[in-house]
């Protein structure tokens, strides 16, 4: 994916100006910078939720999988059913994120960290060509973060992962290429 002189504004307020970058075809890239600098907007451009005001994106992903800042789980679906919405092998993915005993629980019955792991399992289960992660470790204990990092490093061997974080140690754990905004 190649961003060429991309700019974007919300209601004529510039958020991104003349951004150019060629993202790796595999591995982890971290969008790093202060709040309000355009990290989430870049992610929204990557997955087609927004279109550039100026410039263009080449080789945009056809099938992105996203973990947004909010978990965006359907409250009337169980953990397993939320993952089943996008792909197969939901039990495998939920087990990998440490939720094998929570398949039949609804989001309201899960802690915030558990809901976050369901959102991660759902994104990993989806047939995609890129994984976009906006603050994916929010609400997770250190032990769980280490488990998720191992999963993401395996994923990144075959497909690109774009990570948004405010914590440099998270980018370091994932051996990420840093893009400072």
N, C-alpha and C positions, 0 to 999 in steps of 0.2 A: 504494500500500500504506500502510495507516494502522495504527499501533500505538496502542492505547488502554489505558493503565494496565496494561501487561503486566509481569508478574512471573514469574520462573522460578527453581526451586531444583533442585539435584542432591542427592539423599539428604537433604533438608530443610536443605541449606546454600544460602542465598539467593545467587544470582549476578546476577540482574536484579531491580530493585525499582521498580515503578510507572513504567515507561518509556512515554512517549507521544511519537509523532513521525509526521508525514505525509511520506512520501518522494516525491520528484519523479517524474513520469511519464517523463521523459527526463533525460539528463545523468548526472553522476557524483556520488555521495554517498560520503563517506569516514567510516567509523566509526573514531574515533581515541581512543586512551587507553592506559593502561599494561596490561601483561600481567595477565590474571585479572579484568579489569573487565567481561567479558561480551560482547566483540565477536564472537567465534566462536559463542557461544551465540545471539546475535541472528541471525546468518547461518543457523544451524541451524533457528531458528524460522521464518525467512523461507522456507526451502525445505521446510518441513513435516517435518523430521526430529525435531523436538521440538514439543511443544504447551505453550502458556502454563499456568502454575500458576494465575495470575489474569489478568484482563483478556482482551482479544481483539485479533485482527488482522483488519482489513477489507481487502478487495481483495487478498488474498494471491495471489502469482503462481501461475498454473496450471501453467506449464512453465518452472521455473527452470533455469538452466545454472550449474554451480558449478565453480570451481577451488578445491579444498581446500588446506590447508597441505601435505599430501602429494600427490604427483602422481597416485597411484591408477591407474597404467597396468597393463594386463594383461601380465605378462612373456612370455607365450607368443604375443603378437600383435605384429606390426611396428608402427612408427609410423603408417603408413597405416591398418592394420587397427584400431588403437586409435581413430583418428578416425572411421573408417567405422562404428564401433559406434553412433554417435549421429546421424549425418547424412550428407549428401552433400558433394560437392566437397572431399573430404579433401586432394587434391593442391593445390588452390587455397589452402586454409588453412595447410597445412604450408609452402607456398612463401612465403606472407605472413609467417610467423614465422621465415623463414630456414632451412628444413629441406628444400628441394627435393631435395637429394642424399642424404637419409636416410630416404626412404619405406620401404625394405625392411629397415631395421635394427630390431632388437629393443631394448627398454629397457636391457638389460644391456650393449649395445654403444654406448650413448649416454652422454654426460656428464650430470651433474646438471642443468646449464642447458638442455641439449637436451631432456631428459625434461620439464622444466618447460614448454618451448615446445610440446611435443606435447600436454601437458595443456591449455595455453591454446588451441591450435588445435582440440582436441576440444570445448572449451566454446563456442568461437565458431562451430563448425560445427553445433552442436545447434540444432534449431528451438525457440527459447525466447522468453519474454516479459520476461526479466530476466537479467542476468549478475551473479553473486555471486562476488567474488574475495577469497580469504583469503591475504594475503601473496603476490600473484602474481608479484612480481619477484625472489623469492628465487633466488639462484644465477645471475642473469643479468648479463651485462656491460652497461656503460653504453650502448654502441651498440645492443644488442638492446632494452634498456629503452625507448630513444627510438622504435624501430620499433614496439614493442608499444603504446606510448602513442598513437602516431598511429592505429593500428588501433582502439584502444578509444575514442578521441575520435570516430571515424566511427560506431562502433557506438552510442555514447551519444546521437547525434543523433536516433535513432529509438526507443531503448529505455533503461530505466534500468540503470545500472551501480552496484553497491554494492561499495566497496573497503574492505578492512581492511588497515591498514598501521601500522607504528610510525614511519614516516619521513614527516615533513611535506612534504619535497620531492617525494615521489611524488604526494601529494594535490595539491600545487601544479601539477605538470606536467599533471595531468588536469583542472585548473580545478574541482576538487571542492568541493562544499558540505561543510563539516566538521560532524560531529556528535560532540562531545566526550562521552566516557563516563567 
